[in-house]
């Protein structure tokens, strides 16, 4: 802007502009390195160092511009007037101060973006760890019960039942341990692993237990958290089979345009809805998993059927394998 109204010939104007720009560029590289050191100092010291450095850089740039221009005119040394000194130094200071403001504006923006990214990553890791904890918290209780049941069958010399139950237990634990706890699986896969669990319990309870799993064909490819229903069925067995000679458990899957609906009902004694907390740790973990995976978008309701027995209803957003692939 200062050079535009100047009277220098283009043979001097263009080379001087090039040298002027290169010098300013290298000065900003030096300032960037110095500013990184100054930020490590206390606030008062850092501000003073910034001001001193900015003034020194402006004076250096002014002297370079003046003497390089005189060199192009063939004058090895010519003293600046106070007017030239004030005008040129003000221009240098304005330019470098503007660059400094832009530098710190970008720096603050990038630092905030990085902090937000780290905060989001930390939240994701915490959420992931919590989900894994909730998933793995369910397995030991079931495993110990199953092992005790196998030992009982062996002691009673029901060896065929013991072998069948042990094979099913191995399949169930293999699936549980080698499946990513955060991964979502299809309803069809959840039914398969739930049926494996039911087969294990069937070896324990024989004719006392009757489980029916129904799923609409339209929702078999819908996605849901893995091993979500096993603790609910286990809860129904724990609180229902001990008080009645037999129990029937029904699991239903259905869906509409936007939601996947799941219900687990039994013919036991039902929930004590007046109690502060109905159900056990499995139901609590199930609720917490749904809240973490679908924050504010899932429903978990429990109640009792008119004819007796407990009923749990779950509704989650409808996701399918095809939609998930498209979104990726």
SEFI-461644 format. One record per residue (C-alpha): residue number from 1; residue in one letter; x, y, z. Coordinates in pm, whole numbers. Each point is the difference from the previous one (the first is absolute). Layout:
% residues N
> num / residuo / u / v / w
> NUM / A / X / Y / Z
...
% end
This chain:
% residues 328
> num / residuo / u / v / w
> 1 / X / 0 / 0 / 0
> 2 / X / 291 / 233 / 68
> 3 / X / 175 / -93 / -323
> 4 / X / -303 / 42 / -226
> 5 / X / 19 / 383 / -13
> 6 / X / 382 / -8 / -2
> 7 / X / 205 / 152 / -279
> 8 / X / 261 / -277 / -28
> 9 / X / 54 / -147 / -347
> 10 / X / -127 / -358 / -41
> 11 / X / 358 / -125 / -42
> 12 / X / 58 / 100 / 363
> 13 / X / -354 / -35 / 130
> 14 / X / -52 / -371 / -80
> 15 / X / 339 / -133 / 128
> 16 / X / -33 / 209 / 315
> 17 / X / -356 / -126 / 56
> 18 / X / 124 / -359 / -37
> 19 / X / 283 / 54 / 251
> 20 / X / -238 / 184 / 234
> 21 / X / -250 / -288 / -7
> 22 / X / 267 / -270 / 49
> 23 / X / 150 / 187 / 296
> 24 / X / -343 / 41 / 159
> 25 / X / -74 / -368 / -53
> 26 / X / 324 / -112 / 170
> 27 / X / -59 / 244 / 284
> 28 / X / -341 / -160 / 64
> 29 / X / 165 / -343 / 6
> 30 / X / 236 / 130 / 269
> 31 / X / -288 / 160 / 190
> 32 / X / -196 / -326 / -9
> 33 / X / 291 / -183 / 165
> 34 / X / 49 / 276 / 260
> 35 / X / -373 / 15 / 78
> 36 / X / 2 / -373 / 73
> 37 / X / 270 / 60 / 263
> 38 / X / -172 / 309 / 142
> 39 / X / -323 / -193 / 63
> 40 / X / 183 / -213 / 254
> 41 / X / 73 / 305 / 217
> 42 / X / -237 / 160 / 255
> 43 / X / -267 / 225 / -152
> 44 / X / 161 / 335 / 95
> 45 / X / 344 / -101 / -121
> 46 / X / -144 / -150 / -317
> 47 / X / -186 / 320 / -92
> 48 / X / 313 / 214 / 53
> 49 / X / 210 / -237 / -208
> 50 / X / -259 / 6 / -280
> 51 / X / -4 / 380 / -10
> 52 / X / 380 / 31 / 6
> 53 / X / 39 / -269 / -266
> 54 / X / -267 / 160 / -221
> 55 / X / 164 / 345 / 22
> 56 / X / 346 / -144 / -70
> 57 / X / -131 / -196 / -300
> 58 / X / -169 / 315 / -136
> 59 / X / 323 / 201 / 30
> 60 / X / 199 / -279 / -165
> 61 / X / -243 / -25 / -289
> 62 / X / -4 / 379 / -45
> 63 / X / 380 / 16 / -17
> 64 / X / 12 / -285 / -250
> 65 / X / -260 / 165 / -224
> 66 / X / 174 / 337 / 12
> 67 / X / 354 / -117 / -63
> 68 / X / -101 / -249 / -270
> 69 / X / -183 / 281 / -181
> 70 / X / 305 / 227 / 26
> 71 / X / 215 / -286 / -130
> 72 / X / -222 / -25 / -311
> 73 / X / 54 / 374 / -57
> 74 / X / 377 / -40 / 38
> 75 / X / 23 / 171 / 337
> 76 / X / 190 / -220 / 241
> 77 / X / -96 / 208 / 298
> 78 / X / -250 / 281 / 42
> 79 / X / -143 / 109 / 329
> 80 / X / -379 / -24 / 46
> 81 / X / -197 / 308 / 81
> 82 / X / -220 / -9 / 305
> 83 / X / -306 / 14 / -225
> 84 / X / 115 / -305 / -199
> 85 / X / 95 / -178 / 320
> 86 / X / -342 / 60 / 157
> 87 / X / -194 / -84 / -315
> 88 / X / 189 / -318 / -86
> 89 / X / 19 / -126 / 360
> 90 / X / -373 / 59 / 48
> 91 / X / -69 / -200 / -316
> 92 / X / 225 / -284 / 119
> 93 / X / -152 / 2 / 347
> 94 / X / -355 / 1 / -139
> 95 / X / 75 / -291 / -230
> 96 / X / 174 / -213 / 264
> 97 / X / -261 / 83 / 266
> 98 / X / -274 / -104 / -242
> 99 / X / 189 / -321 / -76
> 100 / X / 42 / -62 / 377
> 101 / X / -373 / 47 / 59
> 102 / X / -79 / -239 / -286
> 103 / X / 256 / -250 / 127
> 104 / X / -148 / -9 / 349
> 105 / X / -354 / -2 / -133
> 106 / X / 76 / -314 / -200
> 107 / X / 200 / -145 / 292
> 108 / X / -289 / 46 / 244
> 109 / X / -243 / -151 / -249
> 110 / X / 222 / -305 / -60
> 111 / X / 65 / -45 / 373
> 112 / X / -373 / 11 / 75
> 113 / X / -71 / -246 / -281
> 114 / X / 271 / -234 / 134
> 115 / X / -134 / 26 / 355
> 116 / X / -352 / -76 / -119
> 117 / X / 133 / -298 / -197
> 118 / X / 191 / -130 / 304
> 119 / X / -304 / 52 / 222
> 120 / X / -220 / -186 / -247
> 121 / X / 257 / -279 / -28
> 122 / X / 28 / -25 / 378
> 123 / X / -379 / -13 / 29
> 124 / X / -13 / -271 / -266
> 125 / X / 268 / -206 / 179
> 126 / X / -180 / 39 / 332
> 127 / X / -328 / -101 / -161
> 128 / X / 170 / -297 / -169
> 129 / X / 159 / -113 / 327
> 130 / X / -330 / 31 / 183
> 131 / X / -182 / -202 / -264
> 132 / X / 263 / -273 / 11
> 133 / X / -23 / -9 / 378
> 134 / X / -377 / -32 / -16
> 135 / X / 23 / -279 / -258
> 136 / X / 262 / -204 / 183
> 137 / X / -167 / 50 / 337
> 138 / X / -281 / -231 / -107
> 139 / X / 203 / -305 / -100
> 140 / X / 155 / -130 / 329
> 141 / X / -333 / -40 / 179
> 142 / X / -143 / -206 / -283
> 143 / X / 320 / -199 / -46
> 144 / X / 19 / -103 / 365
> 145 / X / -363 / -110 / 0
> 146 / X / 54 / -206 / -315
> 147 / X / 314 / -168 / 133
> 148 / X / -179 / -87 / 322
> 149 / X / -286 / -147 / -203
> 150 / X / 244 / -210 / -208
> 151 / X / 162 / -127 / 319
> 152 / X / -344 / -94 / 133
> 153 / X / -84 / -190 / -319
> 154 / X / 330 / -187 / 19
> 155 / X / -59 / -92 / 363
> 156 / X / -344 / -130 / -96
> 157 / X / 169 / -192 / -283
> 158 / X / -201 / 185 / -265
> 159 / X / 309 / -4 / -217
> 160 / X / -174 / 60 / -334
> 161 / X / -171 / 310 / 131
> 162 / X / 324 / 118 / 160
> 163 / X / 193 / -35 / -329
> 164 / X / -274 / 175 / -198
> 165 / X / -13 / 284 / 251
> 166 / X / 379 / 35 / 3
> 167 / X / 12 / 23 / -380
> 168 / X / -270 / 269 / 1
> 169 / X / 184 / 188 / 276
> 170 / X / 320 / -5 / -204
> 171 / X / -185 / 138 / -302
> 172 / X / -159 / 275 / 207
> 173 / X / 324 / 104 / 173
> 174 / X / 191 / -9 / -328
> 175 / X / -253 / 237 / -152
> 176 / X / 1 / 222 / 308
> 177 / X / 378 / 28 / 26
> 178 / X / 85 / 37 / -368
> 179 / X / -280 / 237 / -99
> 180 / X / 73 / 371 / 33
> 181 / X / -217 / 125 / 289
> 182 / X / -70 / 329 / -178
> 183 / X / -95 / -159 / -331
> 184 / X / -363 / -21 / -103
> 185 / X / -132 / -325 / -141
> 186 / X / -313 / -91 / -190
> 187 / X / -315 / -123 / 169
> 188 / X / 58 / -336 / -171
> 189 / X / 344 / -30 / 164
> 190 / X / -136 / 107 / 338
> 191 / X / -270 / -267 / -26
> 192 / X / 265 / -265 / -79
> 193 / X / 213 / 81 / 303
> 194 / X / -310 / 37 / 220
> 195 / X / -115 / -343 / -114
> 196 / X / 342 / -139 / 100
> 197 / X / -45 / 147 / 346
> 198 / X / -353 / -141 / 20
> 199 / X / 130 / -345 / -98
> 200 / X / 249 / 18 / 288
> 201 / X / -273 / 86 / 248
> 202 / X / -224 / -265 / -154
> 203 / X / 258 / -259 / 103
> 204 / X / -34 / 127 / 358
> 205 / X / -376 / 34 / 28
> 206 / X / -119 / -255 / -255
> 207 / X / -381 / 13 / -31
> 208 / X / -34 / 278 / 258
> 209 / X / 112 / 253 / -258
> 210 / X / -173 / 93 / -324
> 211 / X / 142 / 284 / -211
> 212 / X / -158 / 134 / -320
> 213 / X / 184 / 250 / -221
> 214 / X / -198 / 175 / -275
> 215 / X / 127 / 256 / -251
> 216 / X / -167 / 167 / -296
> 217 / X / 188 / -69 / -320
> 218 / X / 25 / 375 / -68
> 219 / X / 210 / 64 / 309
> 220 / X / 239 / -297 / -10
> 221 / X / 266 / 214 / -174
> 222 / X / -39 / 287 / 250
> 223 / X / 301 / 81 / 217
> 224 / X / 8 / -7 / 380
> 225 / X / 262 / -21 / 279
> 226 / X / 143 / -349 / 37
> 227 / X / -106 / -218 / 295
> 228 / X / -259 / 256 / 107
> 229 / X / -278 / -250 / 80
> 230 / X / 193 / -278 / 172
> 231 / X / 1 / 177 / 341
> 232 / X / -373 / 72 / -32
> 233 / X / -82 / -366 / -64
> 234 / X / 237 / -97 / 280
> 235 / X / -182 / 244 / 230
> 236 / X / -333 / -158 / -91
> 237 / X / 137 / -344 / 87
> 238 / X / 159 / 117 / 324
> 239 / X / -315 / 163 / 136
> 240 / X / -263 / -224 / -159
> 241 / X / 114 / -361 / -3
> 242 / X / 65 / -14 / 375
> 243 / X / -355 / 92 / 93
> 244 / X / -185 / -215 / -252
> 245 / X / 38 / -355 / -119
> 246 / X / 46 / 117 / -359
> 247 / X / 29 / 320 / -196
> 248 / X / -55 / 111 / -359
> 249 / X / 199 / 288 / -147
> 250 / X / -95 / 175 / -324
> 251 / X / 229 / 231 / -197
> 252 / X / -153 / 203 / -283
> 253 / X / 166 / 220 / -263
> 254 / X / -194 / 242 / -216
> 255 / X / 67 / 329 / -174
> 256 / X / -169 / 299 / -155
> 257 / X / 134 / 272 / -228
> 258 / X / 250 / 139 / 251
> 259 / X / 22 / -226 / 307
> 260 / X / 90 / -355 / 91
> 261 / X / -228 / -135 / 275
> 262 / X / 106 / -285 / 229
> 263 / X / -203 / -156 / 279
> 264 / X / 94 / -265 / 255
> 265 / X / -289 / -145 / 203
> 266 / X / -32 / -293 / 235
> 267 / X / -262 / -186 / 204
> 268 / X / 173 / 52 / 332
> 269 / X / -121 / 205 / 295
> 270 / X / 79 / 336 / -163
> 271 / X / 181 / 307 / 127
> 272 / X / -54 / 160 / 334
> 273 / X / -58 / 345 / -148
> 274 / X / -26 / 162 / 344
> 275 / X / 362 / -93 / 76
> 276 / X / 261 / 275 / -51
> 277 / X / 189 / -211 / -254
> 278 / X / -166 / -287 / -178
> 279 / X / 215 / -260 / -174
> 280 / X / 367 / -79 / 48
> 281 / X / 336 / 112 / -127
> 282 / X / -68 / -141 / -347
> 283 / X / -298 / 228 / -55
> 284 / X / 188 / 303 / 135
> 285 / X / 293 / -67 / -231
> 286 / X / -236 / -45 / -292
> 287 / X / -155 / 341 / 67
> 288 / X / 341 / 166 / 34
> 289 / X / 126 / -156 / -323
> 290 / X / -303 / 132 / -187
> 291 / X / 47 / 348 / 144
> 292 / X / 366 / 4 / -104
> 293 / X / -52 / -142 / -349
> 294 / X / -323 / 192 / -77
> 295 / X / 10 / 312 / 220
> 296 / X / -352 / 134 / 29
> 297 / X / -125 / -224 / -284
> 298 / X / -90 / -327 / 173
> 299 / X / -283 / -116 / 222
> 300 / X / 21 / -262 / 275
> 301 / X / -324 / -76 / 183
> 302 / X / -93 / -275 / 241
> 303 / X / -337 / -106 / 128
> 304 / X / -225 / -296 / 69
> 305 / X / -241 / -178 / -231
> 306 / X / -369 / -14 / 90
> 307 / X / 20 / -377 / 29
> 308 / X / 309 / 16 / 222
> 309 / X / 365 / -6 / -81
> 310 / X / 253 / 270 / -81
> 311 / X / 36 / 186 / -329
> 312 / X / 290 / 213 / -125
> 313 / X / -41 / 219 / -308
> 314 / X / 292 / 151 / -190
> 315 / X / -8 / 241 / -294
> 316 / X / 314 / 115 / -183
> 317 / X / 61 / 187 / -327
> 318 / X / -39 / -225 / -303
> 319 / X / 335 / -62 / -170
> 320 / X / 69 / -254 / -271
> 321 / X / 319 / -137 / -151
> 322 / X / -75 / 166 / -334
> 323 / X / -58 / 344 / 155
> 324 / X / 317 / -28 / 206
> 325 / X / 209 / -81 / -309
> 326 / X / -152 / 294 / -187
> 327 / X / 79 / 241 / 287
> 328 / X / 363 / -111 / 0
% end
